[in-house]
Amino acid sequence: MINWIDRNTKWLLTLPVILFILLMVAYPLFYTFQLSFHSWSMSAVKPMKFVGFANYIKMFNNPKFWQAWKLTLTYSVVCLAFETLIGLCIALLLNRSFRGSGLVRTMFLLPIVATPGAIAIVWKMIYDPALGIIAFIMKAWGMNPVAWLGNSQTALGALMVMDIWEHSPQIMLICLGGLSGIPTDSLEAASIDGASNWQRLTKITLPLLSPTILVAMMLRLIDSLKTYDQIYATTQGGPGTSTQTINVLAYRQAFENFKFGEASATIVVFFLGLVLVTVVFNILRRKAVVDY
């Protein structure tokens, strides 16, 4: 018995984690996939009814589905572009020794520590047209306050600003880790050869850092595509459907309209989209590693 335990120690130690993953991840995915082929309303006493691909056909014919995809991609791509640029610039600025550098880095990381729901509530107060700090500044400058979250023309942009503020430090943190792994010999040799700071940045630092940047972008893009709590806590997908992303749409289908089959079909297609994004970024990352 002891010999058997010694031979299978690696499996015995990892078994609890495997069971936890199967219970908390694999089973919900399987159940959602199964439910997407059925019609079921939690408010009804009737059992689930198999409908085949009817939920998927209805989903693809629903204009709200395509609008939600457009909003989700717009929100995620714009946020990712600004967060990558801002996070990389801050990382390059902080990648040096100066008095109080530890304190400055800690202050930049504070948005990551706060919970998304709390951040959403704070930003909702900031955007408030009557009591918010932005409204106070606009009044002081003689301008009329704007209901940033109550206007379909400005709500999505306001949510983007909140997301960029919160998650740019995440890109910064990953890039700082990548910068610490870049050998200084190449930079010193280029400096001795007369290369300017811009040349060292564009010819050495950024190419060597590109795999790390791609990893940071992949993690952030996946997380951004899944954003739900901040949007629902501030606008609940409104005004109208101006900020109704895929996750908000699926929530409304399931828990407001009680159409769990249609909601499950939406989530399955969304999950496949996330898998595709992950595969594409992994290919780009491997190519960047091979090239440099």
N, C-alpha and C positions, 0 to 999 in steps of 0.2 A: 504493500500500500504506500509506504514512504517513497519507494523508488518510482512508483507511478506518479505521485505528486511532484517529485523532483523533475521528472521528464515533461510534465505538463504544467509547470508553474506559470509559464508565460500566458497560457490559455486561462488558467484559473484566476490570475490577477486581472486579466482584461475582460473576463466574462461579465462582471457587474456593469461595466461601461457599455459593452455590446448590448446587453439586455435593456439598459436604460435608453440607448439610441433607438433600438427596435420599438420600444414601447412609446417613446415620446416623439419620434420623428417618422420612422417607417410606417407604423400603423396608421397615424393620421393621414399620411400621404396616400396610402392604399385605400383608406376609407373614403377620402375625398374623390379619388379617381373612380371608385365604385359608385358613389353617390351621383357623380356627374352623368351617369347613364340611367338615372332613375328620376321620377317625379315624386317629390315628397314635400309636404308642408307640415311644419311642426305644430301648427294650429289645428290640424285635422287628425281624426282618429284612424284614418285609413292607413294601411301599410304602404311602404314604398312600391311604386309601380315602374317596372322596367319600360323605358321609352327609347332605348337605343341612342342614336345620335341626335335626337330631337332637340335636346338642350343646346348642343353645339350649333345646330342649324339656326335655332332661334337667336343664339348669342351673336353669330356672324351677321345676321340680318338686323340686329339691333343697332341703330345709329349711336346710341349712348355708349355702346361698347367701344366703337372706333373713336368717338370723342374722348373717352376716358384714356384710351391708349395714346392718343395724340397729346393729351395733357400730361400724362405720366412721362412720356419720352421728352417732351419739352422741358418739364420741370427738372428731370434728372440730368439731361444733357447740359442745360444752362448752369445748373448748380455745380455739376462736375467740372465744367470749364473754369468757372471762377474760383472754386475751391482748390483746384489743382494749381492754378496760377498764384493765388494768394498764399496757399500753404507752402509751395516751393520757394517763393520769394522770402517768406518769413524764415523758413529753414535755412536758406543761404545766409540771411542776416544774422541768425543766432548760432551759426556754425563757427563760432570763434569765441575766444576767451575774453571776457570783460567783467568788470566789477558788477555783481548783481545779476549775472547771466542766469543762474539757477532760479532766482526769484522771477525774472522775466519769463522764462520758459514755463514755470508753474502757472503764472497768471494767464498765459496763452492757452494752457490746457484746461482751465476752469470750465469752459463751456462743455467739454466732453464729460466732465464729472456729473454735471447736473442732469436730472432725468428729463426726457423729451417733453413729458406732460407739463412739468413745472416751467420749462422754458417757453412752451406754447402759451401758458397763462400769463407769464411776464410780458411776452411780446404782444399779446392781445391787449394788455393794459397800455403798453407803449403806443400801440396803434389807435387806441381809443380816441375818437374825434372830440370828446369833451374833456377828458381828464388825462390823456396821454401826454408824454413829454414832447412828442413830435407836434401835437396840436398846440402845446404851450409855446414852442419855438416859432411855429408858423404865425400864431397870434402876435407874438412879440415883433415879428417882422412885417406885420400888417397884412398877412395873408389869411384866407379863410381855411379852416381845418378841413381835412379830407378824411372820409370814412374809408380808410385803406382796405379793410377787410370786408366792408359792406358794399363795395363797388366791384362789379364783374370785370371792369377794365384794369383794376389795380390789385385785386385780391391775390392772383397767382404770383405777381411780382413781389408783393409783400411777403408771401410765404417763402419765396426764393431767397430774399434777403435774410430772413430768419434762419433758413437752412445753411446758407453760406457762412453766416456768423458762427453757427454752432459747430459745423463740421470741417471748416478750413484747418483748425488745429489738428484734426486727425491726419490729414495729408501732411501737415508740417511735422508731426511726430514720426511718421514712417520715413519721410525724406531725411530727417535728422539721423535716424538710424542708418540709412543708406550712405549718407555723407560721412559718417564716422568710420565706415568700412572701406572708403576709397583710399588707396595708398598715397601717401604724401610724396613719395619719390618722384612720381610722374609730374606732379605739380611743381615740385622744386626744380626738376630738370627743365621743364618748360619755362619757368621763370628765369633760370640762368641763361637759357637760349634767347631771352628777350621777348617772350610772349607776353602780351598784355593780359590784364585781368579778364577782359571780355573773351579773348582767344582761349585762355585756360578754361573759362566757364563753358564755352560752346564746343571746344574741341576735346576736352578731357572730362570735366566734371559731369556735364549733362549726358554724354554718351555712356559713361560708366554708371550713372545713376538711373538710366532709362529703365532697366528691369524693375528697380524699386518703385519708380514712378508708376509703371504699368500695374504693379501689384496694388499700390495705393489707389489707383483709379478704379481697378476692378472691384476692390472691396467697397469703395465709396459708391460706385455706380449701382452695385447690387443693393446696398443699403438704401440708397436714394430711391430706387425703383420700388422698394417695399415700404416707403414712408406712409404711415397711416395716422399714428397717434397725434402728431403735431397738426396735421390738416384737419382731422375730425375735432380736435379740441378747440380750434380757432374758427373754422368756417363750416365744418360739417359737410364739406363738398360744395358749399354755396359761395356767393349768391347764385341761386338756380343750380346749374351744374358747372359753373365756371372753374371750380377747383376739384371736381369729382374725378379723382384718379381711379385706377383699376381696383385698388384695395378698398376705397370708399364705396365704389360701385358694388363690389362683391358683398360688402357688409350690408348695404341697403337691400340688396336682393335677398340676402339670407335672413336678416334680423328685423327688417322693416316690412318687406313684402312676403316673407316666409317662403321664398322660392329657393330652397336649398339645392335643388338639382342644377338650376341655372347658375347659382353662385359657385357651386363646385366646378362646373365647366369653365367658368371664368378663371377660377384659381388654377385649374390644371393648365390652361393655355398660358397663363401668366408664369407659372412655374417652368414650363418648357422654354419660355422666353428668357428666364433667368439662367437656365442651363446653357442656352445658346450664347448668351453674353459671357458666361464664365469660360466656355470653350474658346471663344474668339480671343479673349484677353490672354488666356494661357498660351495660345499659339503665338500671339504677338510678343509675349514675354520670353518665350523660348527662342524666338527669332532674334530678339534684342540681345539675349545672352550669347548666342552663337556669333552674332555680328561683332560683339565687343569682348 
